[in-house]
Amino acid sequence: MKLAKRVEALTPSTTLAITAKANQLKAEGHDVIALGAGEPDFNTPIHIIEAAYESMKEGHTKYTASGGLLSLKKAIVNKLKQDQGLTYETSEIIVSTGAKHSLYSLFQAILDEGDEVIIPIPYWVSYPEQVKLADGTPVYLEGKEENGFKITAEDLKKSITEQTKALILNSPSNPTGSLYSADELRAIGEVCLEHDVLIVSDEIYEKLVYGGVKHTSIAELSPELKKQTIIINGLSKSHAMTGWRIGFAAGDAKIIKAMTNLDSHSTSNPTTTSQHGALAAYNGTQEPVEEMRQAFEERMNKVYDRLITIPGITCVKPNGAFYLFPNATEAVSMTGFNSVDEWVEALLEEEKVALVPGSGFGAPDNVRLSYATSLDTIMEALDRIERFINSKRK
């Protein structure tokens, strides 16, 4: 049977081969350290688990409204007011089956064939594929490493055409951990307002910021920017709820209604039990969130300090998320490999350390290293990486 063109056009994830190889080595009994995790290594806080369990016992196991429980929408409205000082109506909120699903439904709702979406490089792997699935055209804009992998307003202005429909901003970023300042966001926002470009602000790592810096949503900078922005967020990273699949979008009521209508014909509604857990997450204590943030910050500082001592490795220090995105080009050169991808494959084969090649994020000079695992494990992995480089040095 011939597959649909939209599926055949998808770019396979470059992480699949390395993941498959790591799993094969593990199955063969090798001591593999995988640093590709995109989720916290903490369990969901117990009060959230208990709330979900109690909701099932109380009979909350049926359909809900397609756009989510009204009580959960109200909790999200309160969260946005408390955290960013933003005021929304429940008609401007949709609860989805994860932030990824919020993004997917958004692009399906706003894009037609030929519409362009500007995607900063490095990018999260699903952005361009979701745009293509909505018949849109990804337009890539490099965030230079010397600028902390962040795009500038000047570069953005040069990339806008008559077909530009939206810009994706991810702050803090996957894979780099970069965080945009309020001034940087304001300058970018002015360009978007001038050219009527919708801002898709992916804030899923909002709670995981370090070094005393503050996360700023571009929507909070002015009423005009709030109208021009769709916020994407959720509980996966902030509350260690990746498997619960609860995300949300906040923005223009017309767009939110279109997304809701679309979801009514796809998922019916986000999982009812997960929504009740999400209620407890937003309405209950936030102490576990801060405890996790502090643990990640401690790891990041220690891992970063060790990482930059390894020959041939340089790294921009991140301000958020739980990734480091070191440049490995010098290490590749000094060890005689032809590319970072080849170097990563050999590292896994010989030292049993699995990293994610940066090519999958549009940045072939880099690798992504997650510190969402124990500090001892990460330090052992870094020792192995250094040993590998020293053993191969020309």
Disulfide bonds with the S-S distance in Angstrom:
none
